[in-house]
Amino acid sequence: MRPTFCYIFCISGDIVYDFATSCNSLAYLALNLNKENPRKVVTMSKLNWSKILKSGQRIFIGSHAAVPTALIDDLIENAKHLHDIEIVQLMTLSDNKWALPEHQQLFKVNTFFIGGDNVRKAVNEGRADYTPCFISDIPNLFNNGILPLDAALIMVSPADQYGYHSMGVSVDVVAAAAKSANTVIAQVNEHMPVTFGQSFLHKNQIDYFWYHDQPLPELPPPDTVDNKIIERIGQYIALLVRDGCTLQIGLGRICAAALHYLGNHKDLGVHSELITDDIMNLMLQGVINNRKKTFHPNKIVTSFCMGSQALYDFVDRNPHVGFYPSEYVNSPTNIARNDNLIAINSAIEVDLTGQVVSDSIGHQFYSGIGGQVDFSRGASLSQGGKPVIALPSTTQDGKTSRIVPHIREGAGVVTSRGHVHYVVTEFGVASLRGKSIRERALELIRVAHPKFRQQLLQQVRQHYWVPHYQQLTPSDVPELGEIGFKKISFAGEEFDLRPLYPSDERRLQEFFYSHTKETLQLRYNAVPTQMSREKSCTLVSIDQSVDLALCIVRQKGSAAKIMAVGRYYYIESHNSCEVAFVTREHYQGQGMASLLLQEMIRIARLRGLDSMQAVVLVNNKPMLNVFEKSGFVRQASDEPGEVMLKLELKQNQTQQESPS
């Protein structure tokens, strides 16, 4: 191989030192000298790290896919007489070999985010430190002298004709480190994309230049193929995203699955600390076009990207993607300036009050706070925003629930119970905003794995969070489809048709007390005056695998209001059921009862019932019309003023299946 050279320039006073060493990279000198104050260029045969750094100093190394690996390798190889240098870092897409035991006399790692096996092992063996901090606040640690930096080792693109280097694929906290460090040492890499936004450093802001070309490390896409649990979680998340929303997305399989199910959405935007190949693909498809963004419209806003070479080529000189520092991108105030901001992040476990653990497994630290709290807070302040936490209901082996009565010993809360609006598992979406502890517990038990639900209820009762009369019964209705509910519309409004949940107890009370005396008389043939909490609990805790209780709910964000309820009670002796309905007055006559009845007929047939029956007051003509239009036939009744109706399911099924 033909030997090439790399150069290091040290700007010190009036002198520019050019250190030339042999390396396998394209070497060149690109320095515009100040004509008014010309510098002398002194060439040295070898870089002397002992003169650049001193033992005991604190240095920062570049983040994510912009780790100056060649520069650090040279430091490790030539760090004679240096020791106890503290390395401050975020996640780095590299082997992190500086965290290996053989380098512990030279380096002590202090990381804001634990990524990579070497760093994770060093932290959990006590050879490295983990400093929990919001990404939005890390720059303040540098700027305010809480963690003053003696040096920053970063990677940049070659300078343009104006003398500016781009920080490329990782601006995040690198920008703050480069501006606050006493000495900046840059690996200049031809492969580093030039990104726009606030991603540039002028050559005069850099003290040493190391020219060394190397491909950026790539991050393979997470494998979601044939993983039904991850795919189902992605489907539920996609249901929370409406056309025109702006997205923040985390890293990992769940977030990737969510993006895969957004292919039919329109006019999405992105304001996210991270962008990946999946974001790129949705932008190339036209799904993400940023037209509806209210902050930086028509542009993706991010602070770093990790993925394939195709992604790095995509962001190179792309005017539609802006890279900005973490204190800007992750500022909850700036995040909230995006209307309808959907923040999607994952977790390790969630307790029944909504506390989120995402950086530790018990006493073992695993990752970091990252931007989860920044974006959860920003999304909660956004007009129409939704902070979403998503996780599988169990550990990978299925033996441990990740919805827990209390966080395990040693684990730390990253996102508080006050920040969380939605928790998503493969069993559905738990809506927590505005919910009491009792309601939260019931919502989260509903989306826990069925084999742990009874245990969770028993444990939560010990603290009196849930009353003794609250029963746990099967609340899923598989016949409603894979996602467990249906989207419907009436008069231009969207509603959910779904089962009544145990957490609907208070909503059912409100529904009851909204009725007029006339509605109550027609429904109950009396005017009941009270719907106690205990009675309401009984009505929402039916066994949906035997009986059936469906409702039509207007769901606007975290606000839910019941508009209609339809029930049937199974009569085992006749393999039949008795049906009843009630609809909120404003929506009577718009077809809600008919739609509920058709669903119940369909489900009753799937369950193999022989017939359905109903008892309606003779003067309730609208309800009689609903039943008779659906094929119910009047029967003889022993009670004056009442009409008995019956639908033969087997006979009707035979007639439907027979050829005309």
Secondary structure as UniProt FT lines:
FT   STRAND          4..12
FT   TURN            13..14
FT   STRAND          15..23
FT   TURN            35..36
FT   STRAND          40..44
FT   HELIX           49..52
FT   TURN            55..56
FT   STRAND          58..61
FT   TURN            65..66
FT   HELIX           69..78
FT   TURN            80..81
FT   STRAND          85..89
FT   HELIX           97..99
FT   HELIX           101..103
FT   TURN            104..106
FT   STRAND          107..111
FT   HELIX           117..124
FT   TURN            125..126
FT   STRAND          129..130
FT   HELIX           135..137
FT   HELIX           138..143
FT   TURN            144..145
FT   STRAND          151..156
FT   TURN            161..162
FT   STRAND          164..166
FT   TURN            168..169
FT   TURN            172..173
FT   HELIX           174..180
FT   STRAND          183..188
FT   TURN            190..191
FT   STRAND          196..197
FT   STRAND          200..202
FT   HELIX           203..205
FT   STRAND          208..211
FT   TURN            225..226
FT   HELIX           228..240
FT   TURN            243..244
FT   STRAND          246..249
FT   HELIX           253..260
FT   TURN            261..264
FT   STRAND          268..271
FT   STRAND          274..275
FT   HELIX           277..284
FT   TURN            285..286
FT   TURN            291..292
FT   TURN            297..298
FT   STRAND          300..302
FT   STRAND          304..305
FT   HELIX           309..315
FT   TURN            316..317
FT   TURN            319..320
FT   STRAND          321..323
FT   HELIX           326..329
FT   HELIX           332..336
FT   TURN            339..340
FT   STRAND          341..346
FT   STRAND          349..351
FT   TURN            352..353
FT   STRAND          356..357
FT   STRAND          360..361
FT   TURN            362..363
FT   STRAND          364..365
FT   TURN            370..371
FT   HELIX           372..381
FT   TURN            383..384
FT   STRAND          386..390
FT   TURN            396..397
FT   STRAND          403..404
FT   TURN            409..410
FT   TURN            417..419
FT   STRAND          422..425
FT   TURN            426..427
FT   STRAND          428..431
FT   TURN            433..434
FT   HELIX           437..447
FT   HELIX           450..461
FT   TURN            462..464
FT   TURN            468..469
FT   HELIX           478..480
FT   TURN            482..483
FT   STRAND          486..490
FT   TURN            491..492
FT   STRAND          493..499
FT   HELIX           502..504
FT   HELIX           505..513
FT   HELIX           517..524
FT   HELIX           533..540
FT   TURN            544..546
FT   STRAND          548..556
FT   TURN            557..558
FT   STRAND          559..571
FT   HELIX           572..574
FT   STRAND          576..583
FT   HELIX           585..587
FT   TURN            588..591
FT   HELIX           592..606
FT   TURN            607..608
FT   STRAND          611..617
FT   TURN            618..619
FT   HELIX           621..629
FT   TURN            630..631
FT   STRAND          633..635
FT   TURN            640..641
FT   STRAND          642..648
FT   HELIX           649..657
//
